[in-house]
């Protein structure tokens, strides 16, 4: 099912909203462009002040309401207040996209970075889902995307907190899908591979191989609304099922090799 079909069947453009985290750049930004182009009102979140400009420009471009929220999901006090802010909107699409990582030795990481990464990648989307999926169940409709990573196929050295926190998101999203299988809510767990976004640049990595652009990732996701596990990269779709059959120590070694090949780290 495409997002156009889902919108025509389930989404009330006059009264409902799409909620997207991490919407100022990268994959989240492309989700915003896609939904806005379909005439969907959006509430968009980022910790960067540029979200206000992105919202204004997108609103003007597509003549649709875009509400910006500048919130740091690493700060759980802000996350708990978010629920009250979202009460003003009837949200029926939830895109849990925000996340960040660190590529390097675990012992080189500062405690603050470790806590922030777990909060953004794992705790915040859990709390957001706890609030919004409850409402979707009352509406008996909705579309929820949890953006994890293809890296959840195996633990990866020098990428340990990111892959661990995203594996949590993967496991949580899949379990949430099962718990709501009797509801008319579509749940998608997105496993993007290497994507050319500021995500990698901030870590000092330069994607060089098997790289997708953000629009390709969001387009694939929105072209497969009913795909529970959604893998945009064609090569990853073939490789992913076989990883679980490989002994874990060899799997980790292979993953480290692939990471270095793709990102140079």
C-alpha positions in Angstrom: 0.0 0.0 0.0 1.3 3.5 -0.9 0.9 6.4 1.4 -1.4 8.0 -1.2 -3.8 5.1 -0.9 -3.5 5.1 2.9 -4.2 8.9 3.1 -7.3 8.6 0.8 -8.7 5.8 3.0 -7.8 6.8 6.5 -6.5 10.4 6.8 -8.7 13.5 7.4 -6.7 16.3 6.0 -8.9 19.0 7.5 -8.5 17.7 11.1 -5.6 15.4 11.5 -1.9 15.8 11.7 1.4 13.9 10.9 4.0 14.0 13.7 7.7 13.7 12.6 10.7 13.8 14.9 14.2 14.8 13.5 12.5 16.7 10.7 15.0 19.5 10.1 17.4 17.5 7.9 17.9 14.1 6.3 15.2 11.4 6.3 12.9 13.2 8.6 13.0 16.3 6.3 12.1 14.1 3.3 9.1 12.6 5.2 7.9 16.1 5.9 8.2 17.1 2.2 6.3 14.0 1.2 3.4 14.4 3.6 3.2 18.2 3.0 3.1 17.6 -0.8 0.0 15.4 -0.2 -1.7 18.2 1.7 -1.3 16.7 5.2 -0.9 19.1 8.1 2.3 18.3 10.1 3.8 18.8 13.5 7.6 18.6 13.2 10.2 18.4 15.9 13.9 19.0 16.1 16.5 20.1 18.6 17.8 22.5 16.0 16.4 26.0 15.7 16.4 25.6 11.9 13.2 23.6 12.3 11.3 27.0 12.4 12.7 28.0 9.0 12.0 24.5 7.6 8.4 24.7 8.8 7.9 28.1 7.3 9.4 27.2 3.9 7.5 23.9 3.7 4.3 25.5 4.7 4.7 28.2 2.0 5.8 25.7 -0.7 2.8 23.4 -0.3 0.3 25.8 1.3 -0.3 23.5 4.3 0.0 24.0 8.0 3.4 23.0 9.5 3.8 23.4 13.2 7.5 23.5 14.5 8.6 22.3 17.9 12.1 22.9 19.0 12.7 20.2 21.6 15.7 18.2 22.7 14.7 14.6 23.0 17.8 13.9 25.1 16.2 15.9 27.9 13.5 13.7 29.3 11.9 16.6 31.1 11.2 18.2 27.7 9.9 14.8 26.4 7.4 14.5 29.2 6.1 18.0 28.5 5.8 17.1 24.8 2.7 15.1 25.6 0.8 18.2 26.7 1.9 20.1 23.7 0.6 17.4 21.3 -2.8 17.3 23.0 -3.7 20.2 20.8 -3.5 18.1 17.7 -5.3 15.0 16.5 -2.2 13.0 15.3 -2.8 9.8 13.3 0.6 9.4 11.7 3.7 9.1 13.9 7.2 9.1 12.4 9.8 8.3 15.2 12.8 9.3 13.1 15.2 11.3 15.4 18.4 9.6 16.4 22.2 10.0 16.6 25.2 7.9 16.9 28.9 7.8 17.7 31.5 5.8 15.9 34.6 5.1 18.0 35.7 3.3 21.1 33.1 3.0 23.9 35.6 4.1 26.6 36.2 7.3 24.7 32.6 8.3 25.0 31.6 10.8 27.7 28.8 9.7 30.1 26.6 12.5 28.9 26.8 11.4 25.3 26.0 7.8 26.3 22.9 8.9 28.3 21.8 11.3 25.6 22.1 8.7 22.8 20.0 6.2 24.7 17.4 8.8 25.5 17.1 10.0 21.9 17.3 6.6 20.2 15.3 4.5 22.7 13.6 6.3 25.6 12.0 9.2 23.7 10.4 7.2 21.0 9.1 4.8 23.6 7.4 7.6 25.6 6.1 9.2 22.4 4.6 5.9 21.3 3.1 5.3 24.8 1.2 8.6 24.5 0.3 8.6 20.8 -0.4 4.9 20.1 -2.9 4.9 23.0 -4.8 7.6 21.0 -4.5 5.7 17.7 -6.1 2.7 19.4 -9.0 4.9 20.4 -9.3 6.1 16.8 -8.7 2.5 15.6 -6.5 3.8 12.8 -3.0 5.2 12.2 0.4 4.7 10.7 3.5 4.5 12.9 7.1 4.4 11.6 10.0 3.6 13.9 13.3 4.3 12.2 15.9 1.9 13.5 18.9 0.8 11.3 20.1 -2.2 9.3 22.9 -2.3 11.8 20.6 -4.1 14.3 21.5 -7.3 12.3 24.5 -7.7 14.7 26.4 -5.9 17.5 29.1 -3.7 16.0 32.3 -2.8 17.7 33.1 0.9 17.9 29.4 1.5 17.3 28.1 -0.3 20.3 25.7 2.2 22.0 24.1 3.2 18.7 23.4 -0.3 17.5 22.3 -1.4 21.0 19.9 1.5 21.4 18.5 1.0 17.9 18.1 -2.7 18.5 15.9 -1.8 21.4 13.8 0.4 19.1 13.6 -2.5 16.6 12.5 -5.0 19.3 10.1 -2.5 20.8 8.5 -1.6 17.5 8.0 -5.3 16.5 6.5 -6.1 19.8 4.2 -3.1 19.6 3.1 -4.2 16.1 2.1 -7.6 17.6 0.2 -6.1 20.5 -1.9 -4.1 18.1 -2.4 -6.6 15.3 -6.2 -6.6 16.0 -6.3 -2.8 15.4 -6.5 -1.0 12.0 -3.1 0.6 12.7 -0.2 0.1 10.4 3.2 -0.3 12.1 6.4 -0.1 10.1 10.0 -0.8 11.4 12.3 1.0 9.0 15.9 -0.4 8.7 17.8 2.1 6.5 21.4 1.3 5.5 24.1 3.9 4.9 22.3 7.1 4.0 24.0 10.4 3.0 22.8 12.7 5.7 24.3 15.0 8.3 24.0 12.1 10.8 27.3 10.7 9.5 29.0 14.0 9.0 28.5 14.9 12.6 30.5 11.8 13.6 33.4 12.5 11.2 32.4 9.7 8.8 32.1 10.0 5.1 29.7 7.6 3.4 31.3 6.2 0.3 29.7 2.8 -0.6 26.1 1.4 -0.9 24.9 4.9 0.0 21.3 6.0 -0.4 20.0 9.6 -0.4 17.3 10.5 2.2 14.5 10.9 -0.3 15.0 7.3 -1.6 14.7 6.0 2.0 11.5 7.9 2.8 10.0 7.2 -0.6 10.6 3.5 -0.2 9.0 3.6 3.3 6.0 5.5 2.1 5.5 3.2 -0.9 5.3 0.2 1.4 3.0 1.4 4.3 2.0 -2.2 5.0 5.5 -3.7 5.1 6.2 -4.4 8.8 10.0 -4.6 8.3 11.0 -2.2 5.7 14.5 -2.3 4.2 15.1 0.4 1.6 18.5 -0.7 0.3 18.2 -3.5 -2.2 21.5 -5.1 -1.2 20.6 -5.0 2.5 17.3 -6.7 1.7 19.3 -9.7 0.4 22.0 -9.7 3.1 19.8 -9.1 6.2 18.0 -12.5 6.3 21.3 -14.4 6.1 23.1 -12.5 8.9 21.2 -14.3 11.6 22.5 -17.7 10.3 26.2 -16.6 10.6 28.0 -17.3 13.9 27.9 -14.1 15.9 31.7 -13.6 16.3 32.2 -13.9 12.5 29.1 -11.7 12.0 30.6 -9.0 14.1 33.8 -9.1 12.2 32.0 -9.0 8.9 29.9 -6.1 10.1 33.0 -4.1 11.2 34.5 -4.7 7.7 31.3 -3.5 6.0 31.1 -0.4 8.3 34.7 0.5 7.4 34.0 0.0 3.7 30.9 2.1 3.8 32.0 4.9 6.1 35.7 4.7 6.4 35.7 4.2 10.2 
